[in-house]
Amino acid sequence: MNRIMKAILTVLFSTFCGAVLAQGGAGLTLDSCLAYAYGHNLSVETARLNSELAASAFEGAKLNFLPSLSASASESLNLAGQGTRNGSYGINGSLTLFSGLANLRSYQQSRTSMEQADLRVTQSRNNIGSQVVSAYLTVVMNRERLVYQREVLATAEQQRAEGELKYEVGRLLESDYKLLDANYRSASNEIENTLITISNNLLALRSLLCWAEDEELDVLTDTAQLDSKAILLPTLDSVVAQSLRNMPDLAIGQTEVEIARRNVQISHSAFSPTLSLNAGMAYSDGSVLDASSQMVTSGGLNSSVTLGLNLPIFDRGQSITRLKQSRINLQQAELQLRQTELDLRKTIEGQWLETRRALNSFATTEALKEAYHASYEVYSVKYAAGAVTTVEFLQQQDRYLSSLNDYLQTKYTFLLNKKIMEIYTGKVF
């Protein structure tokens, strides 16, 4: 019942998100992108269907403890000779009383498989979530870059116009005017390239969200979620502990070990005797014409109960082979679990270190960007007053643009790593 309610709530939530997000072409925040992806991404949907298959298999394993019933009926008519008719009707049932606990082990194994399938849904959501965060932040980063580029373009356009007037009256060298013109064209082309990049970024995000082709997709910058100021990262030990509890990878490895252990127990069951109970009830009747052409009928009700014992003696070593293979599979699952834990710890620690490095780089490039921006404004005033040459001004502008690109790259690299670490731990920092 809990699984049914959970599935219904998931469908209703996904439908609600889809209806809200599709209205009016409104932009999506990061949270709404993630919610939509969790409800519509094909990889997540596939994992969810696999979970439903595992739940169905578990329900089937429960029914293996019940007896099986079958019914039969036959009627025959012979017109040759004196003519006869025979009928038979019956019902039969069988129940396995003991088979080395194979049914119990299969039931336990299918329950573990169902739990594993649920964990794989969470794992798929985490994987898609990381990709959605990356695609979303790339769009937002280029949108912010576009704001700065338009400011630079406005300045370049004004300077080219002023330079053209000076050039016409002989107050500016032709080479300097050409530099100003090339600077304007370059700034214009950079904006066009950024717009193309944003379109490609939105295509990548559309694919991850499985967004409808006939609906417009846009994103909004959620400044509250993307605040990069006053960040205090948690300690490495706390991140590792929280991530190991929250991420499903280790739990999936543990279920693999449990499934392999049940397979060993099931293989052992092949060496045990099988005790079964069979019962049946049948009614048969028939009729035949006697010498005086009178119809003579006969028939009766019969019932039987049989207790059968089957002892395995020799199966050409198949049971022994399966037992050896299941034991090897168990050892492999245990080794893989240890490797998964090592890899997971490495990934978590690496993510924490990368987030810390990105935060340091962001702080550095932010200070450099502010410094070069202030210098660029000073040079703009000096250039307007004729205190610096065109080459000197454009060199300072290039330094500012380079520091701006570094700033944006490190800022959104930090935000991406921070969001991924939040997905790992299940907490917002």
Buried (B, 14 or more C-beta within 10 A) or exposed (E): EEEEEEBEEBEEEBEEBBEBBBEEEEBBBBEBBBBBBBBBBEBBBEBBEBBBEBBEBBEEBEEBEEEEEEEEEEEEEEEEEEEBBBBBBBBBBBBBEBBBBBBBBBBBBBBBBBBBBBBBBBBBBBBBBBBBBBBBBBBBBBBBBBEBBBEBBEBBBEBBEBBEEBBEEEEBBEEBBEBBBEBBEBBBEBBEEBEEBBEEBBEBBBEBBBBEEEEEBEBBBBEEEBEBEEBEBBEEEEBBBBBBEBBBBBBBBBBBBBBBBBBBBBBBBBEBEBBBBBBBBBBBBBBBBEEEEEEEEEEEEEEEEEEEEEEEEEEEEEBEEBBEEBBEBBEEBBEBBEEBBEEBBEBBBEBBEBBBBBBEBBBEBBEBBEEBBEBBEEBBEBBEEEEBBBEEBBEBBBBBBEBBBBBBBBBBBBBBBBBBBBBBBEBEE
